[in-house]
């Protein structure tokens, strides 16, 4: 069962292929889209050990020469320093503008490899092969590529679309349960921001997704990708509607930055941010309390955190939020639900309301 979702961007359109066993067709798919004879595959040691041989055999079988570029595993390595090492390798090997960069890994690998592809020689072809659930439904789609800075997440980056996203669901079988749960945070996000029927389906099928049952998994990944593709087609560079994809990310990025990008997976931090955004919507009279409770309950059922870390003060969180790239001219901006399936971008939110919600989130400790 293979699902195909198109991201329609004119001459930069590309497909998202979703199904089992797709890694074996990687070489054929790359060859069909890229004229270069060599491929730089960016990965980390864990993913390369699991899937490197299969990927290389497929690429080599299509007549492509594979160059491996390994980066350490971890969000803290999504940096300019790591990017520089990849530039050095690409330059030393004389990779030209027709040689693609293939990202084989999760969101960290995809973001870094995409940033390198976007900036090396002013842009070389880029292929996404996401190996985590979170990357398959979110970071591999839409062309956002970036590296982190000590003062903020993803503040150095570009919009650079891949030629192809190849989402092989077989690779998810080796994920640890925590990584699966982190990916489900982004799946839940899509239901909140754009599809109340999908959210209700998630409430009914969450346990099947947690154990990676293939039929609901294909459906969840395809619907998530379809929602993101639709939003990206409408607003590729986030000048308007695409900002709804940041639901939960404002506080989520603050949690990640203040904990050094190591204590929380991205999806875990976004889960906290989604609970906060729903509570903020209630505080502003935009969302019924019962709807916010549904969001929180589904997130908690998925085994995700629903409160801010006890070691982070409200003051530190607010200061980090103000440094977020979504803050314009000091105006606090959040994506807030008005019902499950529809959100609005709300600007100029009073700081005292945000502070009150963040304090309540820190103080509830499982009771809110």
MIVO-7420 format. One record per residue (C-alpha): residue in three letters; chain; z negated, x, y negated. Coordinates in nm, 3 decimals. Each point is the difference from the previous one (the first is absolute). Last residue first. Layout:
code, unit, z, x, y
ala, A, Z, X, Y
...
This chain:
code, unit, z, x, y
unk, A, -3.548, -0.477, -2.060
unk, A, -0.269, 0.104, 0.247
unk, A, 0.163, 0.309, 0.150
unk, A, -0.146, 0.252, -0.239
unk, A, 0.006, -0.239, -0.301
unk, A, -0.105, 0.252, -0.262
unk, A, 0.310, 0.210, -0.030
unk, A, 0.227, -0.303, -0.019
unk, A, -0.231, -0.161, -0.254
unk, A, 0.016, 0.312, -0.216
unk, A, 0.380, 0.002, 0.020
unk, A, 0.013, -0.368, -0.097
unk, A, -0.232, 0.047, -0.297
unk, A, 0.189, 0.306, -0.122
unk, A, 0.332, -0.184, 0.020
unk, A, -0.146, -0.285, -0.206
unk, A, -0.152, 0.244, -0.251
unk, A, 0.332, 0.178, -0.040
unk, A, 0.171, -0.315, -0.123
unk, A, 0.340, -0.041, 0.168
unk, A, 0.273, 0.098, -0.242
unk, A, 0.280, -0.049, 0.251
unk, A, 0.049, -0.232, 0.298
unk, A, 0.290, 0.042, 0.241
unk, A, 0.013, -0.323, 0.197
unk, A, -0.028, -0.074, 0.371
unk, A, 0.137, -0.257, 0.242
unk, A, -0.028, -0.045, 0.376
unk, A, -0.370, -0.079, 0.014
unk, A, -0.064, -0.158, -0.337
unk, A, -0.040, 0.134, -0.352
unk, A, -0.026, 0.352, 0.136
unk, A, -0.057, 0.291, -0.240
unk, A, 0.202, 0.315, -0.068
unk, A, -0.214, 0.194, -0.246
unk, A, 0.055, 0.156, -0.341
unk, A, -0.265, 0.150, -0.226
unk, A, 0.160, 0.081, -0.334
unk, A, -0.065, 0.358, -0.116
unk, A, 0.350, 0.042, -0.135
unk, A, 0.145, -0.086, 0.341
unk, A, -0.213, 0.019, 0.315
unk, A, 0.226, -0.002, 0.309
unk, A, -0.008, 0.382, 0.019
unk, A, -0.372, -0.013, 0.079
unk, A, -0.221, 0.201, -0.237
unk, A, -0.183, -0.314, -0.112
unk, A, -0.077, -0.083, 0.365
unk, A, -0.162, 0.342, 0.041
unk, A, -0.237, -0.065, -0.289
unk, A, -0.083, -0.342, 0.144
unk, A, -0.080, 0.150, 0.340
unk, A, -0.217, 0.272, -0.152
unk, A, -0.195, -0.253, -0.205
unk, A, -0.051, -0.233, 0.298
unk, A, -0.155, 0.287, 0.189
unk, A, 0.144, 0.135, 0.324
unk, A, -0.242, 0.112, 0.274
unk, A, -0.037, -0.352, 0.141
unk, A, 0.373, -0.022, 0.080
unk, A, 0.155, -0.323, -0.131
unk, A, -0.006, -0.313, 0.213
unk, A, 0.235, -0.182, 0.237
unk, A, 0.073, 0.271, 0.254
unk, A, 0.259, -0.075, 0.273
unk, A, -0.065, -0.117, 0.354
unk, A, 0.290, -0.246, 0.000
unk, A, -0.253, -0.281, 0.001
unk, A, -0.133, 0.139, -0.329
unk, A, 0.344, -0.019, -0.162
unk, A, 0.048, -0.353, 0.132
unk, A, -0.341, -0.106, -0.131
unk, A, 0.053, 0.154, -0.344
unk, A, 0.331, -0.175, -0.053
unk, A, -0.133, -0.331, 0.129
unk, A, -0.308, 0.035, -0.224
unk, A, 0.223, 0.048, -0.304
unk, A, 0.173, -0.326, 0.091
unk, A, -0.334, -0.179, 0.026
unk, A, -0.113, 0.127, -0.339
unk, A, 0.298, -0.168, -0.166
unk, A, 0.228, 0.238, -0.192
unk, A, 0.079, 0.036, -0.371
unk, A, -0.341, -0.070, -0.155
unk, A, -0.038, 0.356, -0.129
unk, A, -0.291, 0.071, 0.236
unk, A, 0.202, -0.140, 0.290
unk, A, 0.291, 0.232, -0.082
unk, A, -0.245, 0.291, -0.018
unk, A, -0.130, -0.093, 0.344
unk, A, 0.356, 0.007, 0.137
unk, A, 0.066, 0.333, -0.170
unk, A, -0.321, 0.150, 0.143
unk, A, 0.085, -0.114, 0.353
unk, A, 0.348, 0.145, -0.043
unk, A, -0.140, 0.330, -0.129
unk, A, -0.230, 0.041, 0.297
unk, A, 0.297, -0.058, 0.232
unk, A, 0.207, 0.246, -0.207
unk, A, -0.260, 0.269, 0.070
unk, A, 0.017, -0.070, 0.373
unk, A, 0.380, -0.001, -0.008
unk, A, 0.007, 0.342, -0.166
unk, A, -0.235, 0.149, 0.258
unk, A, -0.344, 0.070, -0.140
unk, A, -0.225, 0.307, 0.001
unk, A, 0.272, 0.262, -0.057
unk, A, 0.189, -0.084, -0.320
unk, A, -0.268, 0.185, -0.201
unk, A, -0.250, -0.285, -0.002
unk, A, 0.052, -0.071, -0.370
unk, A, 0.379, -0.002, 0.039
unk, A, 0.004, -0.239, 0.296
unk, A, -0.246, -0.246, -0.155
unk, A, 0.195, 0.003, -0.328
unk, A, 0.326, -0.057, 0.189
unk, A, -0.149, -0.307, 0.165
unk, A, -0.133, -0.137, -0.329
unk, A, 0.353, -0.026, -0.136
unk, A, 0.167, -0.029, 0.341
unk, A, -0.123, -0.343, 0.106
unk, A, 0.324, -0.171, -0.103
unk, A, 0.234, 0.282, -0.097
unk, A, 0.296, -0.174, 0.164
unk, A, -0.021, -0.249, -0.289
unk, A, 0.122, 0.286, -0.223
unk, A, 0.348, -0.056, 0.138
unk, A, 0.029, -0.304, -0.231
unk, A, 0.031, 0.195, -0.325
unk, A, 0.124, 0.347, -0.087
unk, A, -0.076, 0.124, 0.348
unk, A, 0.304, 0.221, 0.055
unk, A, 0.187, -0.214, 0.254
unk, A, -0.073, -0.343, -0.145
unk, A, 0.180, -0.287, 0.171
unk, A, 0.126, 0.199, 0.297
unk, A, -0.344, 0.158, 0.035
unk, A, -0.165, -0.344, 0.023
unk, A, 0.241, -0.121, 0.267
unk, A, -0.035, 0.321, 0.198
unk, A, -0.379, -0.029, -0.010
unk, A, 0.006, -0.354, 0.135
unk, A, 0.253, 0.089, 0.270
unk, A, -0.201, 0.306, 0.100
unk, A, -0.314, -0.208, 0.047
unk, A, 0.189, -0.269, 0.189
unk, A, 0.157, 0.260, 0.231
unk, A, -0.326, 0.185, 0.064
unk, A, -0.192, -0.320, 0.077
unk, A, 0.273, -0.144, 0.223
unk, A, 0.046, 0.320, 0.199
unk, A, -0.378, 0.023, 0.044
unk, A, -0.027, -0.364, 0.108
unk, A, 0.243, 0.070, 0.287
unk, A, -0.131, 0.347, 0.086
unk, A, -0.371, -0.054, 0.049
unk, A, -0.148, 0.286, -0.199
unk, A, -0.364, -0.056, 0.103
unk, A, -0.102, -0.077, -0.360
unk, A, 0.314, -0.209, -0.040
unk, A, -0.104, -0.239, 0.275
unk, A, -0.346, -0.033, -0.159
unk, A, 0.154, -0.089, -0.335
unk, A, 0.218, -0.281, 0.132
unk, A, -0.146, -0.321, -0.146
unk, A, -0.121, 0.140, -0.333
unk, A, 0.323, 0.198, -0.018
unk, A, 0.201, -0.320, 0.037
unk, A, -0.201, -0.147, -0.291
unk, A, 0.094, 0.303, -0.209
unk, A, 0.365, -0.041, 0.102
unk, A, -0.009, -0.361, -0.119
unk, A, -0.157, 0.112, -0.329
unk, A, 0.289, 0.235, -0.066
unk, A, 0.035, 0.219, -0.309
unk, A, -0.306, 0.183, -0.128
unk, A, -0.266, -0.097, 0.252
unk, A, 0.223, 0.020, 0.308
unk, A, 0.139, 0.333, -0.109
unk, A, -0.349, 0.142, -0.048
unk, A, -0.097, -0.095, 0.356
unk, A, 0.276, 0.231, 0.127
unk, A, -0.128, 0.273, -0.233
unk, A, -0.350, -0.028, 0.145
unk, A, 0.149, -0.012, 0.348
unk, A, 0.101, 0.362, -0.037
unk, A, -0.360, 0.108, -0.046
unk, A, -0.097, -0.195, 0.312
unk, A, 0.263, 0.184, 0.202
unk, A, -0.126, 0.333, -0.136
unk, A, -0.356, -0.084, 0.103
unk, A, 0.118, -0.098, 0.346
unk, A, 0.139, 0.350, 0.066
unk, A, 0.376, 0.013, 0.001
unk, A, 0.176, 0.102, 0.323
unk, A, 0.150, -0.344, 0.063
unk, A, 0.145, -0.006, -0.352
unk, A, 0.282, 0.229, 0.111
unk, A, 0.152, -0.277, 0.209
unk, A, 0.056, -0.210, -0.315
unk, A, 0.291, 0.222, -0.107
unk, A, 0.055, -0.066, -0.372
unk, A, 0.319, 0.178, -0.112
unk, A, 0.036, -0.022, -0.379
unk, A, 0.344, 0.107, -0.122
unk, A, 0.178, 0.159, -0.298
unk, A, -0.331, 0.043, -0.181
unk, A, -0.050, -0.114, -0.361
unk, A, -0.140, 0.224, -0.269
unk, A, -0.236, -0.134, -0.265
unk, A, -0.195, 0.301, -0.123
unk, A, -0.330, 0.181, 0.019
unk, A, -0.300, 0.164, -0.162
unk, A, -0.275, -0.260, -0.056
unk, A, -0.018, -0.081, 0.371
unk, A, -0.381, 0.003, 0.018
unk, A, -0.207, 0.120, -0.293
unk, A, -0.201, 0.277, -0.162
unk, A, 0.044, 0.261, 0.273
unk, A, 0.375, -0.074, -0.003
unk, A, 0.182, -0.175, 0.281
unk, A, 0.361, 0.027, 0.105
unk, A, 0.268, -0.264, -0.025
unk, A, 0.280, -0.208, 0.146
unk, A, 0.057, -0.370, -0.066
unk, A, 0.333, -0.095, 0.152
unk, A, -0.058, -0.357, 0.109
unk, A, -0.094, 0.018, 0.365
unk, A, -0.171, 0.294, 0.173
unk, A, -0.331, -0.069, -0.180
unk, A, -0.043, -0.360, 0.109
unk, A, 0.057, -0.164, 0.335
unk, A, 0.095, 0.305, 0.206
unk, A, -0.231, 0.235, -0.191
unk, A, -0.303, -0.218, 0.060
unk, A, 0.087, -0.044, 0.367
unk, A, 0.021, 0.374, 0.048
unk, A, 0.294, 0.209, 0.124
unk, A, 0.248, -0.048, -0.284
unk, A, 0.349, 0.147, 0.053
unk, A, 0.136, 0.008, -0.358
unk, A, 0.331, 0.171, -0.076
unk, A, 0.082, 0.178, -0.328
unk, A, 0.328, 0.140, -0.127
unk, A, -0.034, 0.283, -0.259
unk, A, -0.102, -0.025, -0.366
unk, A, -0.010, 0.217, -0.309
unk, A, 0.050, 0.314, 0.213
unk, A, -0.348, -0.076, 0.141
unk, A, -0.154, -0.278, -0.212
unk, A, 0.055, -0.328, 0.184
unk, A, -0.010, 0.159, 0.346
unk, A, -0.328, 0.176, -0.084
unk, A, -0.153, -0.324, -0.125
unk, A, 0.125, -0.179, 0.310
unk, A, -0.154, 0.262, 0.227
unk, A, -0.332, -0.036, -0.185
unk, A, -0.007, -0.380, 0.006
unk, A, 0.119, -0.024, 0.359
unk, A, -0.240, 0.262, 0.132
unk, A, -0.297, -0.165, -0.172
unk, A, 0.114, -0.347, 0.103
unk, A, 0.020, 0.076, 0.368
unk, A, 0.225, 0.235, 0.192
unk, A, 0.354, 0.116, 0.056
unk, A, 0.157, 0.033, -0.345
unk, A, 0.362, 0.114, 0.029
unk, A, 0.147, 0.212, -0.280
unk, A, 0.376, -0.008, 0.002
unk, A, 0.247, 0.287, -0.035
unk, A, 0.292, -0.102, -0.222
unk, A, -0.149, 0.153, -0.314
unk, A, -0.035, 0.342, 0.160
unk, A, -0.262, 0.164, 0.219
unk, A, 0.010, 0.375, -0.053
unk, A, -0.271, 0.076, 0.259
unk, A, -0.199, 0.192, -0.260
unk, A, 0.049, -0.280, -0.252
unk, A, -0.119, -0.271, 0.239
unk, A, -0.300, 0.208, 0.102
unk, A, -0.099, 0.081, -0.357
unk, A, 0.038, -0.364, -0.104
unk, A, -0.222, -0.099, 0.294
unk, A, -0.267, 0.246, -0.109
unk, A, 0.023, -0.134, -0.356
unk, A, -0.057, -0.354, 0.126
unk, A, -0.325, 0.112, 0.163
unk, A, -0.125, 0.144, -0.330
unk, A, 0.121, -0.307, -0.189
unk, A, -0.228, -0.211, 0.215
unk, A, -0.013, -0.243, 0.289
unk, A, -0.233, 0.241, 0.178
unk, A, -0.315, -0.191, -0.104
unk, A, 0.138, -0.309, 0.175
unk, A, -0.041, 0.168, 0.338
unk, A, 0.189, 0.171, 0.282
unk, A, 0.124, 0.349, -0.081
unk, A, 0.371, 0.036, -0.078
unk, A, 0.272, 0.099, 0.242
unk, A, 0.361, 0.064, -0.097
unk, A, 0.229, 0.005, 0.304
unk, A, 0.369, 0.088, -0.025
unk, A, 0.226, -0.199, 0.232
unk, A, 0.370, 0.069, 0.050
unk, A, 0.202, -0.322, 0.038
unk, A, 0.262, -0.062, 0.269
unk, A, -0.103, -0.356, 0.081
unk, A, -0.186, 0.119, 0.308
unk, A, -0.185, 0.243, -0.226
unk, A, -0.136, -0.292, -0.203
unk, A, -0.106, -0.195, 0.310
unk, A, -0.149, 0.304, 0.170
unk, A, -0.183, 0.092, -0.321
unk, A, -0.154, -0.346, -0.035
unk, A, -0.116, -0.012, 0.363
unk, A, -0.142, 0.352, -0.021
unk, A, -0.180, -0.071, -0.325
unk, A, -0.165, -0.321, 0.116
unk, A, -0.354, 0.074, 0.115
unk, A, -0.037, 0.368, -0.090
unk, A, 0.192, -0.053, -0.324
unk, A, -0.227, -0.290, -0.091
unk, A, -0.316, 0.206, 0.041
unk, A, 0.139, 0.317, -0.158
unk, A, 0.121, -0.175, -0.317
unk, A, 0.357, -0.100, -0.081
unk, A, 0.295, 0.085, -0.221
unk, A, 0.334, 0.020, 0.178
unk, A, 0.261, 0.206, -0.183
unk, A, 0.341, -0.097, 0.135
unk, A, 0.310, 0.214, 0.033
unk, A, 0.366, -0.101, 0.037
unk, A, 0.025, -0.203, -0.320
unk, A, 0.226, -0.309, -0.023
unk, A, -0.279, -0.264, -0.008
unk, A, 0.017, -0.369, 0.089
unk, A, 0.145, -0.033, 0.351
unk, A, -0.145, 0.337, 0.103
unk, A, -0.349, -0.122, -0.094
unk, A, 0.034, -0.315, 0.213
unk, A, 0.141, 0.191, 0.299
unk, A, -0.274, 0.259, -0.021
unk, A, -0.278, -0.259, -0.029
unk, A, 0.116, -0.206, 0.299
unk, A, -0.269, 0.127, 0.237
unk, A, -0.265, -0.079, -0.261
unk, A, 0.090, -0.368, 0.028
unk, A, -0.198, -0.060, 0.319
unk, A, -0.151, -0.332, -0.107
unk, A, 0.104, -0.190, -0.311
unk, A, 0.049, -0.002, -0.376
unk, A, 0.304, 0.134, -0.186
unk, A, -0.033, -0.001, -0.379
unk, A, 0.347, 0.011, -0.150
unk, A, 0.126, 0.161, -0.320
unk, A, 0.147, -0.096, -0.336
unk, A, 0.075, 0.281, -0.246
unk, A, 0.353, -0.125, -0.078
unk, A, -0.148, -0.333, -0.109
unk, A, -0.375, -0.012, 0.043
unk, A, -0.045, -0.247, 0.285
unk, A, -0.282, 0.108, 0.231
unk, A, 0.118, -0.144, 0.329
unk, A, -0.232, -0.095, 0.285
unk, A, 0.115, 0.051, 0.356
unk, A, -0.203, -0.116, 0.298
unk, A, 0.046, 0.156, 0.341
unk, A, -0.122, -0.170, 0.321
